Amino acid sequence: MRRYDFIIAYDIADVKRLKKIAKLIEKDALRIQYSIYFYHDSTQEEVTKLLEKVCRIYDEKRDDIRVYKIKNRGLHLGCAIDLDNPFEFI
């Protein structure tokens, strides 16, 4: 199973949801800025499990959560996840 590094970023409208989501993500990822996390050496399956938990909390109309897979040669912005279909990596 291939392992990658990921960047997880969010913009959460409600403080209560923000705290829950931050606490959940911080269990597995390193906070590198206020709403940006580095998820090191993980599989797509591990990220998907984390997103399944996050999707139970976030408000799809008011919040924004993005995941970027880091390629070997740096961040490839075309590898974001569409939260309309969050368990398929683009």
PDB file as gemmi writes it, atoms N, CA and C in Angstrom:
CRYST1    1.000    1.000    1.000  90.00  90.00  90.00 P 1                      
ATOM      1  N   MET A   1       0.844  -1.176   0.000  1.00  0.00           N  
ATOM      2  CA  MET A   1       0.000   0.000   0.000  1.00  0.00           C  
ATOM      3  C   MET A   1       0.894   1.246   0.000  1.00  0.00           C  
ATOM      4  N   ARG A   2       0.655   2.131  -0.934  1.00  0.00           N  
ATOM      5  CA  ARG A   2       1.471   3.341  -1.049  1.00  0.00           C  
ATOM      6  C   ARG A   2       1.133   4.326   0.047  1.00  0.00           C  
ATOM      7  N   ARG A   3       2.150   4.999   0.517  1.00  0.00           N  
ATOM      8  CA  ARG A   3       1.987   5.982   1.576  1.00  0.00           C  
ATOM      9  C   ARG A   3       2.357   7.360   1.022  1.00  0.00           C  
ATOM     10  N   TYR A   4       1.644   8.360   1.478  1.00  0.00           N  
ATOM     11  CA  TYR A   4       1.829   9.728   1.017  1.00  0.00           C  
ATOM     12  C   TYR A   4       1.798  10.673   2.212  1.00  0.00           C  
ATOM     13  N   ASP A   5       2.168  11.906   1.935  1.00  0.00           N  
ATOM     14  CA  ASP A   5       1.927  12.993   2.874  1.00  0.00           C  
ATOM     15  C   ASP A   5       0.734  13.780   2.342  1.00  0.00           C  
ATOM     16  N   PHE A   6      -0.066  14.323   3.253  1.00  0.00           N  
ATOM     17  CA  PHE A   6      -1.251  15.083   2.877  1.00  0.00           C  
ATOM     18  C   PHE A   6      -1.273  16.410   3.624  1.00  0.00           C  
ATOM     19  N   ILE A   7      -1.906  17.395   3.010  1.00  0.00           N  
ATOM     20  CA  ILE A   7      -2.215  18.661   3.667  1.00  0.00           C  
ATOM     21  C   ILE A   7      -3.732  18.682   3.842  1.00  0.00           C  
ATOM     22  N   ILE A   8      -4.184  18.970   5.052  1.00  0.00           N  
ATOM     23  CA  ILE A   8      -5.611  19.103   5.340  1.00  0.00           C  
ATOM     24  C   ILE A   8      -5.840  20.543   5.782  1.00  0.00           C  
ATOM     25  N   ALA A   9      -6.769  21.218   5.138  1.00  0.00           N  
ATOM     26  CA  ALA A   9      -7.082  22.606   5.475  1.00  0.00           C  
ATOM     27  C   ALA A   9      -8.590  22.752   5.609  1.00  0.00           C  
ATOM     28  N   TYR A  10      -9.007  23.650   6.484  1.00  0.00           N  
ATOM     29  CA  TYR A  10     -10.439  23.850   6.639  1.00  0.00           C  
ATOM     30  C   TYR A  10     -10.784  25.295   6.961  1.00  0.00           C  
ATOM     31  N   ASP A  11     -12.050  25.617   6.726  1.00  0.00           N  
ATOM     32  CA  ASP A  11     -12.659  26.877   7.126  1.00  0.00           C  
ATOM     33  C   ASP A  11     -14.021  26.477   7.683  1.00  0.00           C  
ATOM     34  N   ILE A  12     -14.148  26.499   8.995  1.00  0.00           N  
ATOM     35  CA  ILE A  12     -15.366  26.042   9.673  1.00  0.00           C  
ATOM     36  C   ILE A  12     -16.093  27.259  10.246  1.00  0.00           C  
ATOM     37  N   ALA A  13     -17.373  27.397   9.932  1.00  0.00           N  
ATOM     38  CA  ALA A  13     -18.130  28.589  10.291  1.00  0.00           C  
ATOM     39  C   ALA A  13     -18.513  28.660  11.770  1.00  0.00           C  
ATOM     40  N   ASP A  14     -18.722  27.543  12.408  1.00  0.00           N  
ATOM     41  CA  ASP A  14     -19.210  27.504  13.792  1.00  0.00           C  
ATOM     42  C   ASP A  14     -18.075  27.092  14.736  1.00  0.00           C  
ATOM     43  N   VAL A  15     -17.901  27.838  15.813  1.00  0.00           N  
ATOM     44  CA  VAL A  15     -16.805  27.590  16.760  1.00  0.00           C  
ATOM     45  C   VAL A  15     -16.904  26.202  17.391  1.00  0.00           C  
ATOM     46  N   LYS A  16     -18.095  25.766  17.708  1.00  0.00           N  
ATOM     47  CA  LYS A  16     -18.270  24.451  18.330  1.00  0.00           C  
ATOM     48  C   LYS A  16     -17.830  23.335  17.378  1.00  0.00           C  
ATOM     49  N   ARG A  17     -18.267  23.414  16.120  1.00  0.00           N  
ATOM     50  CA  ARG A  17     -17.848  22.426  15.117  1.00  0.00           C  
ATOM     51  C   ARG A  17     -16.344  22.527  14.858  1.00  0.00           C  
ATOM     52  N   LEU A  18     -15.843  23.750  14.832  1.00  0.00           N  
ATOM     53  CA  LEU A  18     -14.415  23.969  14.601  1.00  0.00           C  
ATOM     54  C   LEU A  18     -13.576  23.240  15.644  1.00  0.00           C  
ATOM     55  N   LYS A  19     -13.926  23.367  16.909  1.00  0.00           N  
ATOM     56  CA  LYS A  19     -13.181  22.711  17.988  1.00  0.00           C  
ATOM     57  C   LYS A  19     -13.244  21.193  17.872  1.00  0.00           C  
ATOM     58  N   LYS A  20     -14.415  20.663  17.535  1.00  0.00           N  
ATOM     59  CA  LYS A  20     -14.562  19.209  17.387  1.00  0.00           C  
ATOM     60  C   LYS A  20     -13.722  18.683  16.235  1.00  0.00           C  
ATOM     61  N   ILE A  21     -13.775  19.376  15.108  1.00  0.00           N  
ATOM     62  CA  ILE A  21     -13.027  18.934  13.933  1.00  0.00           C  
ATOM     63  C   ILE A  21     -11.527  19.071  14.165  1.00  0.00           C  
ATOM     64  N   ALA A  22     -11.106  20.171  14.775  1.00  0.00           N  
ATOM     65  CA  ALA A  22      -9.683  20.365  15.064  1.00  0.00           C  
ATOM     66  C   ALA A  22      -9.166  19.262  15.982  1.00  0.00           C  
ATOM     67  N   LYS A  23      -9.907  18.950  17.013  1.00  0.00           N  
ATOM     68  CA  LYS A  23      -9.493  17.901  17.957  1.00  0.00           C  
ATOM     69  C   LYS A  23      -9.391  16.549  17.252  1.00  0.00           C  
ATOM     70  N   LEU A  24     -10.315  16.268  16.376  1.00  0.00           N  
ATOM     71  CA  LEU A  24     -10.328  15.010  15.629  1.00  0.00           C  
ATOM     72  C   LEU A  24      -9.113  14.912  14.698  1.00  0.00           C  
ATOM     73  N   ILE A  25      -8.848  15.966  13.957  1.00  0.00           N  
ATOM     74  CA  ILE A  25      -7.728  15.951  13.016  1.00  0.00           C  
ATOM     75  C   ILE A  25      -6.393  15.915  13.749  1.00  0.00           C  
ATOM     76  N   GLU A  26      -6.289  16.618  14.865  1.00  0.00           N  
ATOM     77  CA  GLU A  26      -5.033  16.674  15.621  1.00  0.00           C  
ATOM     78  C   GLU A  26      -4.617  15.323  16.194  1.00  0.00           C  
ATOM     79  N   LYS A  27      -5.528  14.383  16.269  1.00  0.00           N  
ATOM     80  CA  LYS A  27      -5.169  13.045  16.738  1.00  0.00           C  
ATOM     81  C   LYS A  27      -4.198  12.364  15.768  1.00  0.00           C  
ATOM     82  N   ASP A  28      -4.309  12.688  14.476  1.00  0.00           N  
ATOM     83  CA  ASP A  28      -3.518  12.023  13.448  1.00  0.00           C  
ATOM     84  C   ASP A  28      -2.563  12.939  12.698  1.00  0.00           C  
ATOM     85  N   ALA A  29      -2.794  14.221  12.722  1.00  0.00           N  
ATOM     86  CA  ALA A  29      -2.023  15.147  11.895  1.00  0.00           C  
ATOM     87  C   ALA A  29      -1.375  16.240  12.741  1.00  0.00           C  
ATOM     88  N   LEU A  30      -0.340  16.823  12.191  1.00  0.00           N  
ATOM     89  CA  LEU A  30       0.401  17.888  12.853  1.00  0.00           C  
ATOM     90  C   LEU A  30      -0.110  19.239  12.366  1.00  0.00           C  
ATOM     91  N   ARG A  31      -0.503  20.086  13.311  1.00  0.00           N  
ATOM     92  CA  ARG A  31      -0.966  21.429  12.940  1.00  0.00           C  
ATOM     93  C   ARG A  31       0.245  22.247  12.508  1.00  0.00           C  
ATOM     94  N   ILE A  32       0.180  22.817  11.294  1.00  0.00           N  
ATOM     95  CA  ILE A  32       1.286  23.647  10.828  1.00  0.00           C  
ATOM     96  C   ILE A  32       0.894  25.120  10.733  1.00  0.00           C  
ATOM     97  N   GLN A  33      -0.387  25.400  10.704  1.00  0.00           N  
ATOM     98  CA  GLN A  33      -0.926  26.743  10.833  1.00  0.00           C  
ATOM     99  C   GLN A  33      -2.272  26.609  11.520  1.00  0.00           C  
ATOM    100  N   TYR A  34      -2.936  27.722  11.739  1.00  0.00           N  
ATOM    101  CA  TYR A  34      -4.158  27.707  12.531  1.00  0.00           C  
ATOM    102  C   TYR A  34      -5.197  26.710  12.015  1.00  0.00           C  
ATOM    103  N   SER A  35      -5.392  26.621  10.712  1.00  0.00           N  
ATOM    104  CA  SER A  35      -6.388  25.692  10.172  1.00  0.00           C  
ATOM    105  C   SER A  35      -5.797  24.798   9.083  1.00  0.00           C  
ATOM    106  N   ILE A  36      -4.500  24.545   9.172  1.00  0.00           N  
ATOM    107  CA  ILE A  36      -3.813  23.710   8.189  1.00  0.00           C  
ATOM    108  C   ILE A  36      -2.996  22.643   8.920  1.00  0.00           C  
ATOM    109  N   TYR A  37      -3.136  21.397   8.437  1.00  0.00           N  
ATOM    110  CA  TYR A  37      -2.479  20.264   9.091  1.00  0.00           C  
ATOM    111  C   TYR A  37      -1.655  19.477   8.083  1.00  0.00           C  
ATOM    112  N   PHE A  38      -0.607  18.852   8.589  1.00  0.00           N  
ATOM    113  CA  PHE A  38       0.252  17.984   7.792  1.00  0.00           C  
ATOM    114  C   PHE A  38       0.020  16.559   8.278  1.00  0.00           C  
ATOM    115  N   TYR A  39      -0.452  15.704   7.381  1.00  0.00           N  
ATOM    116  CA  TYR A  39      -0.737  14.308   7.703  1.00  0.00           C  
ATOM    117  C   TYR A  39       0.360  13.479   7.038  1.00  0.00           C  
ATOM    118  N   HIS A  40       1.311  13.032   7.808  1.00  0.00           N  
ATOM    119  CA  HIS A  40       2.541  12.427   7.315  1.00  0.00           C  
ATOM    120  C   HIS A  40       2.434  10.917   7.124  1.00  0.00           C  
ATOM    121  N   ASP A  41       3.006  10.436   6.014  1.00  0.00           N  
ATOM    122  CA  ASP A  41       3.208   9.015   5.758  1.00  0.00           C  
ATOM    123  C   ASP A  41       1.945   8.189   5.987  1.00  0.00           C  
ATOM    124  N   SER A  42       0.889   8.538   5.283  1.00  0.00           N  
ATOM    125  CA  SER A  42      -0.409   7.894   5.465  1.00  0.00           C  
ATOM    126  C   SER A  42      -0.905   7.306   4.154  1.00  0.00           C  
ATOM    127  N   THR A  43      -1.814   6.378   4.268  1.00  0.00           N  
ATOM    128  CA  THR A  43      -2.438   5.807   3.078  1.00  0.00           C  
ATOM    129  C   THR A  43      -3.724   6.574   2.775  1.00  0.00           C  
ATOM    130  N   GLN A  44      -4.203   6.419   1.553  1.00  0.00           N  
ATOM    131  CA  GLN A  44      -5.473   7.050   1.205  1.00  0.00           C  
ATOM    132  C   GLN A  44      -6.596   6.486   2.077  1.00  0.00           C  
ATOM    133  N   GLU A  45      -6.478   5.227   2.458  1.00  0.00           N  
ATOM    134  CA  GLU A  45      -7.503   4.604   3.303  1.00  0.00           C  
ATOM    135  C   GLU A  45      -7.537   5.263   4.691  1.00  0.00           C  
ATOM    136  N   GLU A  46      -6.363   5.586   5.237  1.00  0.00           N  
ATOM    137  CA  GLU A  46      -6.308   6.251   6.546  1.00  0.00           C  
ATOM    138  C   GLU A  46      -6.926   7.647   6.476  1.00  0.00           C  
ATOM    139  N   VAL A  47      -6.650   8.354   5.404  1.00  0.00           N  
ATOM    140  CA  VAL A  47      -7.236   9.682   5.227  1.00  0.00           C  
ATOM    141  C   VAL A  47      -8.746   9.572   5.034  1.00  0.00           C  
ATOM    142  N   THR A  48      -9.176   8.578   4.293  1.00  0.00           N  
ATOM    143  CA  THR A  48     -10.608   8.373   4.081  1.00  0.00           C  
ATOM    144  C   THR A  48     -11.328   8.104   5.400  1.00  0.00           C  
ATOM    145  N   LYS A  49     -10.740   7.293   6.270  1.00  0.00           N  
ATOM    146  CA  LYS A  49     -11.354   7.024   7.581  1.00  0.00           C  
ATOM    147  C   LYS A  49     -11.475   8.303   8.396  1.00  0.00           C  
ATOM    148  N   LEU A  50     -10.429   9.144   8.353  1.00  0.00           N  
ATOM    149  CA  LEU A  50     -10.482  10.421   9.062  1.00  0.00           C  
ATOM    150  C   LEU A  50     -11.587  11.295   8.481  1.00  0.00           C  
ATOM    151  N   LEU A  51     -11.687  11.356   7.157  1.00  0.00           N  
ATOM    152  CA  LEU A  51     -12.723  12.174   6.519  1.00  0.00           C  
ATOM    153  C   LEU A  51     -14.129  11.678   6.815  1.00  0.00           C  
ATOM    154  N   GLU A  52     -14.291  10.380   6.947  1.00  0.00           N  
ATOM    155  CA  GLU A  52     -15.609   9.845   7.305  1.00  0.00           C  
ATOM    156  C   GLU A  52     -16.045  10.402   8.659  1.00  0.00           C  
ATOM    157  N   LYS A  53     -15.116  10.480   9.598  1.00  0.00           N  
ATOM    158  CA  LYS A  53     -15.421  11.038  10.926  1.00  0.00           C  
ATOM    159  C   LYS A  53     -15.702  12.535  10.834  1.00  0.00           C  
ATOM    160  N   VAL A  54     -14.879  13.248  10.075  1.00  0.00           N  
ATOM    161  CA  VAL A  54     -15.050  14.696   9.923  1.00  0.00           C  
ATOM    162  C   VAL A  54     -16.383  15.012   9.253  1.00  0.00           C  
ATOM    163  N   CYS A  55     -16.763  14.224   8.261  1.00  0.00           N  
ATOM    164  CA  CYS A  55     -18.003  14.483   7.520  1.00  0.00           C  
ATOM    165  C   CYS A  55     -19.253  14.319   8.381  1.00  0.00           C  
ATOM    166  N   ARG A  56     -19.148  13.607   9.472  1.00  0.00           N  
ATOM    167  CA  ARG A  56     -20.285  13.483  10.406  1.00  0.00           C  
ATOM    168  C   ARG A  56     -20.511  14.773  11.177  1.00  0.00           C  
ATOM    169  N   ILE A  57     -19.487  15.628  11.242  1.00  0.00           N  
ATOM    170  CA  ILE A  57     -19.543  16.851  12.055  1.00  0.00           C  
ATOM    171  C   ILE A  57     -19.773  18.097  11.205  1.00  0.00           C  
ATOM    172  N   TYR A  58     -19.109  18.184  10.052  1.00  0.00           N  
ATOM    173  CA  TYR A  58     -19.108  19.453   9.327  1.00  0.00           C  
ATOM    174  C   TYR A  58     -20.440  19.728   8.642  1.00  0.00           C  
ATOM    175  N   ASP A  59     -20.685  21.013   8.390  1.00  0.00           N  
ATOM    176  CA  ASP A  59     -21.892  21.483   7.707  1.00  0.00           C  
ATOM    177  C   ASP A  59     -21.512  21.760   6.256  1.00  0.00           C  
ATOM    178  N   GLU A  60     -22.005  20.952   5.344  1.00  0.00           N  
ATOM    179  CA  GLU A  60     -21.586  21.049   3.944  1.00  0.00           C  
ATOM    180  C   GLU A  60     -21.964  22.378   3.291  1.00  0.00           C  
ATOM    181  N   LYS A  61     -22.935  23.091   3.831  1.00  0.00           N  
ATOM    182  CA  LYS A  61     -23.343  24.369   3.246  1.00  0.00           C  
ATOM    183  C   LYS A  61     -22.508  25.541   3.776  1.00  0.00           C  
ATOM    184  N   ARG A  62     -21.967  25.408   4.977  1.00  0.00           N  
ATOM    185  CA  ARG A  62     -21.271  26.533   5.610  1.00  0.00           C  
ATOM    186  C   ARG A  62     -19.770  26.320   5.779  1.00  0.00           C  
ATOM    187  N   ASP A  63     -19.318  25.083   5.767  1.00  0.00           N  
ATOM    188  CA  ASP A  63     -17.915  24.779   6.042  1.00  0.00           C  
ATOM    189  C   ASP A  63     -17.192  24.340   4.774  1.00  0.00           C  
ATOM    190  N   ASP A  64     -15.874  24.426   4.830  1.00  0.00           N  
ATOM    191  CA  ASP A  64     -15.039  24.010   3.701  1.00  0.00           C  
ATOM    192  C   ASP A  64     -13.859  23.217   4.249  1.00  0.00           C  
ATOM    193  N   ILE A  65     -13.690  21.988   3.781  1.00  0.00           N  
ATOM    194  CA  ILE A  65     -12.574  21.135   4.191  1.00  0.00           C  
ATOM    195  C   ILE A  65     -11.911  20.627   2.918  1.00  0.00           C  
ATOM    196  N   ARG A  66     -10.583  20.754   2.867  1.00  0.00           N  
ATOM    197  CA  ARG A  66      -9.843  20.328   1.677  1.00  0.00           C  
ATOM    198  C   ARG A  66      -8.675  19.450   2.075  1.00  0.00           C  
ATOM    199  N   VAL A  67      -8.404  18.463   1.239  1.00  0.00           N  
ATOM    200  CA  VAL A  67      -7.277  17.557   1.453  1.00  0.00           C  
ATOM    201  C   VAL A  67      -6.459  17.527   0.167  1.00  0.00           C  
ATOM    202  N   TYR A  68      -5.155  17.729   0.310  1.00  0.00           N  
ATOM    203  CA  TYR A  68      -4.248  17.718  -0.828  1.00  0.00           C  
ATOM    204  C   TYR A  68      -3.194  16.640  -0.619  1.00  0.00           C  
ATOM    205  N   LYS A  69      -3.036  15.794  -1.609  1.00  0.00           N  
ATOM    206  CA  LYS A  69      -1.997  14.773  -1.552  1.00  0.00           C  
ATOM    207  C   LYS A  69      -0.693  15.395  -2.055  1.00  0.00           C  
ATOM    208  N   ILE A  70       0.382  15.228  -1.293  1.00  0.00           N  
ATOM    209  CA  ILE A  70       1.680  15.751  -1.696  1.00  0.00           C  
ATOM    210  C   ILE A  70       2.404  14.682  -2.496  1.00  0.00           C  
ATOM    211  N   LYS A  71       2.749  15.020  -3.706  1.00  0.00           N  
ATOM    212  CA  LYS A  71       3.487  14.115  -4.578  1.00  0.00           C  
ATOM    213  C   LYS A  71       4.956  14.118  -4.176  1.00  0.00           C  
ATOM    214  N   ASN A  72       5.734  13.228  -4.721  1.00  0.00           N  
ATOM    215  CA  ASN A  72       7.161  13.145  -4.409  1.00  0.00           C  
ATOM    216  C   ASN A  72       7.910  14.440  -4.686  1.00  0.00           C  
ATOM    217  N   ARG A  73       7.493  15.176  -5.672  1.00  0.00           N  
ATOM    218  CA  ARG A  73       8.190  16.408  -6.042  1.00  0.00           C  
ATOM    219  C   ARG A  73       7.478  17.646  -5.526  1.00  0.00           C  
ATOM    220  N   GLY A  74       6.723  17.526  -4.493  1.00  0.00           N  
ATOM    221  CA  GLY A  74       6.057  18.693  -3.921  1.00  0.00           C  
ATOM    222  C   GLY A  74       4.552  18.622  -4.064  1.00  0.00           C  
ATOM    223  N   LEU A  75       3.896  19.649  -3.637  1.00  0.00           N  
ATOM    224  CA  LEU A  75       2.443  19.716  -3.620  1.00  0.00           C  
ATOM    225  C   LEU A  75       1.897  19.832  -5.032  1.00  0.00           C  
ATOM    226  N   HIS A  76       0.995  18.959  -5.371  1.00  0.00           N  
ATOM    227  CA  HIS A  76       0.336  18.958  -6.676  1.00  0.00           C  
ATOM    228  C   HIS A  76      -1.112  19.348  -6.423  1.00  0.00           C  
ATOM    229  N   LEU A  77      -1.446  20.594  -6.695  1.00  0.00           N  
ATOM    230  CA  LEU A  77      -2.753  21.121  -6.309  1.00  0.00           C  
ATOM    231  C   LEU A  77      -3.919  20.440  -7.000  1.00  0.00           C  
ATOM    232  N   GLY A  78      -3.674  19.692  -8.042  1.00  0.00           N  
ATOM    233  CA  GLY A  78      -4.755  18.996  -8.717  1.00  0.00           C  
ATOM    234  C   GLY A  78      -5.253  17.780  -7.960  1.00  0.00           C  
ATOM    235  N   CYS A  79      -4.690  17.489  -6.812  1.00  0.00           N  
ATOM    236  CA  CYS A  79      -5.062  16.287  -6.058  1.00  0.00           C  
ATOM    237  C   CYS A  79      -5.918  16.631  -4.851  1.00  0.00           C  
ATOM    238  N   ALA A  80      -6.920  17.417  -5.020  1.00  0.00           N  
ATOM    239  CA  ALA A  80      -7.827  17.769  -3.929  1.00  0.00           C  
ATOM    240  C   ALA A  80      -8.965  16.749  -3.881  1.00  0.00           C  
ATOM    241  N   ILE A  81      -9.710  16.776  -2.815  1.00  0.00           N  
ATOM    242  CA  ILE A  81     -10.866  15.895  -2.680  1.00  0.00           C  
ATOM    243  C   ILE A  81     -12.131  16.733  -2.837  1.00  0.00           C  
ATOM    244  N   ASP A  82     -13.023  16.257  -3.643  1.00  0.00           N  
ATOM    245  CA  ASP A  82     -14.312  16.893  -3.824  1.00  0.00           C  
ATOM    246  C   ASP A  82     -15.242  16.366  -2.739  1.00  0.00           C  
ATOM    247  N   LEU A  83     -15.686  17.231  -1.830  1.00  0.00           N  
ATOM    248  CA  LEU A  83     -16.500  16.754  -0.712  1.00  0.00           C  
ATOM    249  C   LEU A  83     -17.915  16.365  -1.133  1.00  0.00           C  
ATOM    250  N   ASP A  84     -18.286  16.625  -2.391  1.00  0.00           N  
ATOM    251  CA  ASP A  84     -19.535  16.067  -2.887  1.00  0.00           C  
ATOM    252  C   ASP A  84     -19.393  14.551  -3.035  1.00  0.00           C  
ATOM    253  N   ASN A  85     -18.150  14.110  -3.220  1.00  0.00           N  
ATOM    254  CA  ASN A  85     -17.840  12.695  -3.332  1.00  0.00           C  
ATOM    255  C   ASN A  85     -16.525  12.481  -2.551  1.00  0.00           C  
ATOM    256  N   PRO A  86     -16.562  12.595  -1.220  1.00  0.00           N  
ATOM    257  CA  PRO A  86     -15.330  12.730  -0.413  1.00  0.00           C  
ATOM    258  C   PRO A  86     -14.436  11.501  -0.352  1.00  0.00           C  
ATOM    259  N   PHE A  87     -14.887  10.368  -0.776  1.00  0.00           N  
ATOM    260  CA  PHE A  87     -14.086   9.168  -0.602  1.00  0.00           C  
ATOM    261  C   PHE A  87     -13.428   8.710  -1.891  1.00  0.00           C  
ATOM    262  N   GLU A  88     -13.427   9.597  -2.897  1.00  0.00           N  
ATOM    263  CA  GLU A  88     -12.743   9.327  -4.150  1.00  0.00           C  
ATOM    264  C   GLU A  88     -11.694  10.403  -4.351  1.00  0.00           C  
ATOM    265  N   PHE A  89     -10.441  10.011  -4.459  1.00  0.00           N  
ATOM    266  CA  PHE A  89      -9.382  10.987  -4.674  1.00  0.00           C  
ATOM    267  C   PHE A  89      -9.315  11.341  -6.136  1.00  0.00           C  
ATOM    268  N   ILE A  90      -9.238  12.615  -6.403  1.00  0.00           N  
ATOM    269  CA  ILE A  90      -9.176  13.108  -7.781  1.00  0.00           C  
ATOM    270  C   ILE A  90      -7.750  13.008  -8.270  1.00  0.00           C  
TER     271      ILE A  90                                                      
END                                                                             
